[in-house]
């Protein structure tokens, strides 16, 4: 393990020094940002004697090259090192964390054994052209069409898991995205994505505009084996933020198992003068998948725009308070009437110094119908950004 850590530090130092030398020659054209995070997870079901731990070292490097005012190229990747009980005890753990659903597999396992997993994954590799009213991007990118904080039925290209709090950048897609701005507040967008499998493709168009002080959007296209039609909005009811989105999926091939699917969510949020922020959201799925593994395994679930959570109904409530510019506390809860399932998520963030942050996050899973504690996980994370 020590040799691996020394190797990681050496590789990072080599990349950093090489970049600095090259950046001096390409002043204001080549940029590097990123971070190093050290996350420790402690988990148990309902007794501390069951305590397990896992260490996760995460380094992200974001390279950006801008040779002109109209052309930009980006290459961003994650270097992730796992050690501990999750590696030993979760079946196919290395396959889960290194999963790449893109057209090209850009995930590489350098070390994979029963004790340690070291993975490098490229989640952004793109070229962007931006001039006047045109914005065209080709490559692995994030096509973000969602409006809400937690559940996004309109986010058909890059559905993400809210419980994966350590992945702020969220997944990308191998896609072509063309945006044309018809005015300062409206645009027409066309995007196409290709995945590994024959049916893993998405082609859709979106029209975004502003009306009645609301940002509105309409979308339609092909989502894998379905036609999709969707709409979303973001605005205010007086001083209360009000957002919503819905997508309706219709199979274009009729089979015994095919059926229409409606996925919809609403959210409201409000910020008080004393620094308290409240956000509430509800989601509806017309169909749900059988999720026999239990809600405590939602972090590793295959979340899609058609099935954002394995319940027909669910609600979310978040309270956030900024006690000072360097200290933020957040409490979030997800509830579903199915078995009265509850997820409790407290979080505390403290800024130690410039570019240094310390976080404490918990995730506890319960089914109140049988009064079962399904699992508890607590995370400590130290982050340095550069």
QUIWOZI-V106575 format. One record per residue. N is the residue number from 1. RES is the residue in three letters. OMEGA is omega in degrees with one decimal (999 if undefined). Layout:
N RES OMEGA
N RES OMEGA
This chain:
1 UNK 179.5
2 UNK 179.5
3 UNK 179.4
4 UNK 179.6
5 UNK 177.9
6 UNK 178.1
7 UNK 178.6
8 UNK -179.6
9 UNK 179.4
10 UNK -179.7
11 UNK 179.5
12 UNK 179.3
13 UNK 179.2
14 UNK 179.1
15 UNK -177.7
16 UNK -179.2
17 UNK 177.4
18 UNK 179.3
19 UNK -178.5
20 UNK 179.1
21 UNK -179.0
22 UNK -178.3
23 UNK 178.2
24 UNK 178.9
25 UNK -178.4
26 UNK -174.5
27 UNK 177.2
28 UNK 175.4
29 UNK -178.9
30 UNK -175.4
31 UNK 177.0
32 UNK 171.0
33 UNK 178.4
34 UNK 179.7
35 UNK 169.5
36 UNK -179.6
37 UNK 173.8
38 UNK -175.7
39 UNK 176.0
40 UNK 178.5
41 UNK 175.3
42 UNK -174.0
43 UNK 174.4
44 UNK -179.9
45 UNK 179.2
46 UNK 178.5
47 UNK -177.7
48 UNK 177.5
49 UNK -179.8
50 UNK -171.6
51 UNK 174.2
52 UNK -178.0
53 UNK 177.3
54 UNK 176.9
55 UNK -177.0
56 UNK 176.3
57 UNK -170.3
58 UNK 176.5
59 UNK 177.6
60 UNK 177.9
61 UNK -179.8
62 UNK 177.4
63 UNK 178.3
64 UNK 179.8
65 UNK -177.9
66 UNK -178.0
67 UNK 179.3
68 UNK 179.9
69 UNK -176.1
70 UNK -175.0
71 UNK 175.3
72 UNK 175.0
73 UNK -179.8
74 UNK 173.4
75 UNK -177.2
76 UNK -179.5
77 UNK -177.2
78 UNK 171.6
79 UNK -173.1
80 UNK -177.8
81 UNK -178.7
82 UNK 178.1
83 UNK 176.9
84 UNK -169.9
85 UNK 177.8
86 UNK 179.0
87 UNK -176.3
88 UNK -165.2
89 UNK -179.6
90 UNK -179.1
91 UNK 176.9
92 UNK -178.0
93 UNK -177.7
94 UNK 178.2
95 UNK -179.0
96 UNK -174.9
97 UNK 179.5
98 UNK -178.3
99 UNK 179.1
100 UNK -177.0
101 UNK -178.3
102 UNK 177.7
103 UNK 177.1
104 UNK 179.3
105 UNK -179.5
106 UNK 178.1
107 UNK -175.7
108 UNK 174.9
109 UNK 179.1
110 UNK 176.5
111 UNK -179.0
112 UNK 174.8
113 UNK -174.1
114 UNK -177.9
115 UNK -171.4
116 UNK 171.0
117 UNK 176.6
118 UNK -174.0
119 UNK 171.5
120 UNK -176.8
121 UNK 175.1
122 UNK 179.4
123 UNK 172.1
124 UNK 175.8
125 UNK -167.7
126 UNK 171.3
127 UNK -177.0
128 UNK 175.1
129 UNK -177.2
130 UNK 179.2
131 UNK 180.0
132 UNK -175.9
133 UNK -175.0
134 UNK 174.3
135 UNK -174.8
136 UNK -178.5
137 UNK 178.3
138 UNK 177.4
139 UNK 179.9
140 UNK -171.8
141 UNK 174.3
142 UNK 175.6
143 UNK -171.1
144 UNK 178.0
145 UNK -177.3
146 UNK 178.7
147 UNK -173.3
148 UNK -177.7
149 UNK -169.3
150 UNK -175.1
151 UNK -173.5
152 UNK 176.8
153 UNK 178.7
154 UNK -178.1
155 UNK -171.9
156 UNK -177.8
157 UNK -171.2
158 UNK 178.8
159 UNK -177.4
160 UNK -178.3
161 UNK -177.7
162 UNK -177.6
163 UNK 178.2
164 UNK -171.8
165 UNK -176.6
166 UNK -178.3
167 UNK -175.8
168 UNK -176.4
169 UNK 179.2
170 UNK -172.4
171 UNK 176.1
172 UNK 179.2
173 UNK 171.9
174 UNK -167.3
175 UNK 167.7
176 UNK -177.9
177 UNK 179.6
178 UNK 179.0
179 UNK 176.3
180 UNK -176.9
181 UNK 179.5
182 UNK 175.1
183 UNK 179.4
184 UNK -173.9
185 UNK 179.9
186 UNK 178.9
187 UNK 172.3
188 UNK -174.4
189 UNK 174.7
190 UNK -179.7
191 UNK 178.9
192 UNK -177.3
193 UNK 174.9
194 UNK 176.8
195 UNK -176.4
196 UNK -173.1
197 UNK -177.4
198 UNK -176.7
199 UNK -178.5
200 UNK 176.2
201 UNK -179.8
202 UNK 173.0
203 UNK -175.0
204 UNK 176.4
205 UNK -177.2
206 UNK 174.7
207 UNK -177.3
208 UNK -178.2
209 UNK -179.2
210 UNK -179.5
211 UNK -179.9
212 UNK -179.7
213 UNK 176.2
214 UNK 169.1
215 UNK -175.8
216 UNK 176.6
217 UNK 175.3
218 UNK -179.6
219 UNK 175.3
220 UNK 179.5
221 UNK 178.9
222 UNK 178.0
223 UNK -178.1
224 UNK -178.0
225 UNK -174.9
226 UNK 160.1
227 UNK 179.7
228 UNK 176.0
229 UNK -175.2
230 UNK 177.9
231 UNK 178.4
232 UNK 178.8
233 UNK 174.9
234 UNK -179.2
235 UNK -176.7
236 UNK 166.2
237 UNK -169.4
238 UNK -177.8
239 UNK -177.2
240 UNK 176.4
241 UNK -176.3
242 UNK -177.4
243 UNK 177.2
244 UNK 177.1
245 UNK 179.9
246 UNK 175.4
247 UNK -179.2
248 UNK -174.7
249 UNK -179.5
250 UNK 179.2
251 UNK 178.2
252 UNK 171.2
253 UNK -178.4
254 UNK 175.3
255 UNK -179.7
256 UNK -176.7
257 UNK -177.0
258 UNK 176.3
259 UNK 178.5
260 UNK -177.0
261 UNK 173.5
262 UNK 175.5
263 UNK -174.1
264 UNK 177.8
265 UNK 175.5
266 UNK 176.0
267 UNK 173.5
268 UNK 177.2
269 UNK -177.7
270 UNK 177.3
271 UNK 179.2
272 UNK -177.7
273 UNK -178.3
274 UNK 178.0
275 UNK 178.0
276 UNK 179.9
277 UNK -179.8
278 UNK 179.6
279 UNK 177.4
280 UNK -177.0
281 UNK 173.8
282 UNK 179.1
283 UNK 177.8
284 UNK 173.1
285 UNK -179.4
286 UNK 173.3
287 UNK 177.3
288 UNK 176.6
289 UNK 175.1
290 UNK -176.7
291 UNK -172.7
292 UNK -177.8
293 UNK 180.0
294 UNK -175.3
295 UNK -180.0
296 UNK 178.8
297 UNK -178.7
298 UNK -178.9
299 UNK -177.8
300 UNK -178.6
301 UNK 178.1
302 UNK -177.3
303 UNK 176.4
304 UNK 178.3
305 UNK 178.4
306 UNK -177.2
307 UNK -174.2
308 UNK 176.7
309 UNK -172.2
310 UNK 176.1
311 UNK 178.8
312 UNK 178.3
313 UNK 174.1
314 UNK 178.6
315 UNK -177.4
316 UNK 176.3
317 UNK -179.5
318 UNK 173.1
319 UNK -177.9
320 UNK -178.0
321 UNK 175.3
322 UNK -177.2
323 UNK 176.5
324 UNK 178.5
325 UNK -177.1
326 UNK -177.2
327 UNK -179.1
328 UNK 177.3
329 UNK -177.6
330 UNK 174.0
331 UNK -179.8
332 UNK 178.9
333 UNK 173.1
334 UNK -178.0
335 UNK 172.7
336 UNK 176.3
337 UNK 178.1
338 UNK -176.7
339 UNK -176.0
340 UNK -177.6
341 UNK -176.9
342 UNK 170.6
343 UNK -178.0
344 UNK -171.7
345 UNK 171.7
346 UNK -178.8
347 UNK 178.5
348 UNK -178.8
349 UNK -178.5
350 UNK 177.9
351 UNK -176.8
352 UNK -179.4
353 UNK 177.9
354 UNK 179.1
355 UNK 178.1
356 UNK 179.1
357 UNK 175.1
358 UNK -177.4
359 UNK 170.6
360 UNK -177.5
361 UNK 176.5
362 UNK 174.5
363 UNK -179.5
364 UNK -173.5
365 UNK -177.5
366 UNK 165.8
367 UNK -171.7
368 UNK 179.8
369 UNK 177.4
370 UNK -178.4
371 UNK -179.1
372 UNK 167.3
373 UNK -173.5
374 UNK 179.8
375 UNK 176.4
376 UNK 175.4
377 UNK 178.5
378 UNK -173.2
379 UNK 168.3
380 UNK -175.3
381 UNK 174.8
382 UNK -175.6
383 UNK 172.2
384 UNK -179.7
385 UNK 178.7
386 UNK 999
